[in-house]
Amino acid sequence: MKKKSLSWIKETVETVVIALVLAFLIRSFIVETFWIPSGSMEPTLMVGDRIMAYKIFYGINRVKRGDIIIFKFPLDPKKDFVKRVIGLPGDTIEIRKKEVYVNKKRLIEPYAVHSDNWDTGFPRDEYGPVKVPPDSLFVLGDNRDSSEDSRYWGYVPKENIIGKAFLIYWPPWRIRILKTPLIKMVESEASLIFL
């Protein structure tokens, strides 16, 4: 009887330890969850949404324009931020009358919203041109008039990237996969195709 009891305790402890190690490995290297505390990404991500981001093999070489990424805030790495990638390394970014231009081509951004109709000037509505440094990204919130982003604090260095948001999993009525828009650049303006 005593051997069975000890065997059961040993198996239980082993199972718990394995589960904890697996949870740690998954959270550290594969997928992590985040809570959205502000409206800077509305309407794509709402205050209170809970999202998942995949981390494995996601870095500067895999980032695409339009990805929603989670990163360590450059001015305070203890804070995690979520924004949309607009500029990749080497891109020239300019904002004129709230319209974003990448390499002198206007982006068509159906995900971006402007909550007011007035132009405040630099840096929110008129910005640049600036060139994104190597190994860095230029990011903006979808709620452009209510987002502190690269216009205010600069670029996101590659080492600050945590992962790419891919799923809203809470609240239940907002569950959905976050698709990255494929932005095709043309001479006159960009056209947007969703994958």
C-alpha positions in Angstrom: 0.0 0.0 0.0 2.8 2.4 0.9 4.6 1.7 -2.4 1.5 2.5 -4.4 1.0 5.7 -2.5 4.7 6.7 -3.1 4.4 5.7 -6.8 1.3 7.8 -7.2 3.0 10.8 -5.6 6.1 10.4 -7.7 4.0 10.2 -10.9 2.0 13.2 -10.0 5.1 15.3 -9.2 6.7 14.2 -12.5 3.5 15.1 -14.4 3.3 18.5 -12.8 7.0 19.2 -13.4 6.8 18.2 -17.1 3.6 20.3 -17.5 5.4 23.4 -16.0 8.5 22.9 -18.1 6.4 22.5 -21.3 4.3 25.6 -20.4 7.5 27.6 -19.8 9.0 26.4 -23.1 5.8 27.2 -25.0 5.5 30.7 -23.5 9.2 31.5 -23.9 9.7 30.3 -27.5 6.5 29.5 -29.3 3.3 31.4 -28.3 2.6 34.1 -25.7 -0.6 35.9 -24.7 -1.1 39.6 -24.3 -3.9 41.9 -23.0 -4.7 45.1 -24.9 -4.8 48.0 -22.4 -5.4 51.0 -24.8 -7.3 52.1 -27.8 -4.3 52.8 -30.0 -5.0 49.8 -32.3 -8.8 50.3 -32.5 -10.8 49.1 -34.4 -8.5 46.1 -35.1 -7.8 45.5 -31.4 -10.1 46.8 -28.8 -9.4 47.6 -25.2 -9.7 44.4 -23.2 -9.0 42.1 -26.1 -6.7 39.2 -25.4 -4.4 38.1 -28.2 -1.9 35.4 -29.0 1.4 36.1 -30.6 3.7 33.5 -32.1 7.4 34.0 -31.4 9.2 31.0 -32.9 11.4 32.0 -35.9 9.8 35.5 -36.0 12.3 38.3 -36.3 13.3 41.2 -38.5 13.8 38.9 -41.5 10.3 37.6 -41.4 8.5 40.9 -40.6 6.2 42.1 -43.4 4.6 45.5 -43.8 1.2 45.3 -42.3 2.1 42.7 -39.6 0.8 43.5 -36.1 3.7 43.0 -33.8 4.4 42.9 -30.1 7.6 44.4 -29.0 9.5 45.8 -26.0 8.9 49.6 -25.8 12.2 51.2 -26.9 12.1 53.8 -24.1 11.1 51.3 -21.4 11.8 47.7 -22.2 9.7 46.5 -19.2 6.6 47.5 -21.2 5.2 45.5 -24.1 3.6 47.5 -27.0 1.5 46.3 -30.0 1.5 48.3 -33.3 1.3 47.7 -37.0 4.5 47.6 -39.1 4.5 50.3 -41.7 8.2 50.8 -42.5 10.9 48.1 -43.0 14.7 48.7 -42.8 15.7 51.1 -45.6 12.2 52.4 -46.3 11.6 56.2 -46.5 8.5 57.1 -44.5 6.5 60.3 -44.8 3.1 61.4 -43.5 1.3 64.3 -45.3 -2.2 65.4 -44.2 -2.6 62.1 -42.4 -1.7 60.0 -45.5 1.2 57.6 -45.1 3.8 57.3 -47.9 6.4 54.6 -48.1 9.2 55.2 -50.6 7.1 58.0 -52.1 4.1 55.7 -52.7 0.9 56.3 -50.8 -0.4 53.4 -48.7 -4.1 52.4 -48.9 -4.9 51.5 -45.3 -8.5 50.4 -44.7 -7.5 49.4 -41.1 -6.4 52.9 -40.2 -8.9 55.3 -38.6 -8.7 59.0 -37.8 -10.9 60.2 -34.9 -10.8 63.9 -35.8 -11.0 66.0 -39.0 -8.4 68.6 -38.1 -4.7 68.7 -38.8 -2.5 69.2 -35.8 0.7 69.4 -37.7 4.0 67.8 -36.6 4.4 64.9 -35.8 1.0 63.3 -35.9 -0.3 64.5 -39.2 2.8 65.8 -40.9 6.0 63.7 -40.5 9.2 63.1 -42.2 10.5 62.1 -44.6 12.7 59.7 -42.5 14.7 56.7 -43.5 14.2 53.5 -41.4 17.6 52.4 -40.1 19.0 48.9 -40.7 17.6 46.3 -38.2 14.7 48.6 -37.2 11.0 49.1 -37.9 8.6 52.0 -38.2 5.3 51.2 -36.5 2.0 53.0 -36.2 -1.2 52.3 -34.3 -4.4 51.8 -36.4 -6.2 54.5 -34.4 -3.8 57.1 -35.8 -5.1 60.2 -33.9 -4.9 58.4 -30.6 -1.6 56.4 -30.8 1.8 57.2 -29.5 4.1 55.3 -31.9 7.2 55.7 -34.1 6.1 59.3 -34.9 6.8 60.2 -31.3 9.5 57.9 -30.0 11.3 56.5 -33.0 12.0 53.1 -34.4 11.7 49.6 -33.0 15.1 47.8 -32.9 15.0 44.2 -34.1 16.1 42.9 -30.7 12.9 44.4 -29.2 10.5 42.3 -31.3 8.7 39.7 -29.3 6.4 38.2 -31.9 3.5 38.6 -34.4 -0.1 38.8 -33.2 -2.2 36.1 -34.9 -5.3 35.6 -32.9 -7.8 37.4 -30.8 -9.0 34.8 -28.3 -11.0 36.8 -25.8 -13.7 38.0 -25.5 -15.5 35.1 -27.2 -17.6 37.3 -29.6 -14.3 38.9 -30.9 -12.5 35.6 -31.6 -10.8 35.8 -34.9 -7.5 35.3 -36.8 -5.6 38.5 -37.4 -4.7 38.5 -41.1 -1.7 40.5 -42.4 -2.6 42.6 -45.4 -0.3 42.2 -48.4 0.4 45.6 -49.6 1.2 45.8 -53.3 3.1 49.0 -54.1 2.4 50.7 -57.4 3.7 54.0 -58.8 0.6 56.1 -58.1 -0.5 54.5 -54.9 -0.5 51.2 -53.0 -3.3 48.7 -53.5 -4.3 46.4 -50.7 -5.1 42.7 -51.0 -6.0 40.5 -48.0 -4.6 37.0 -47.9 
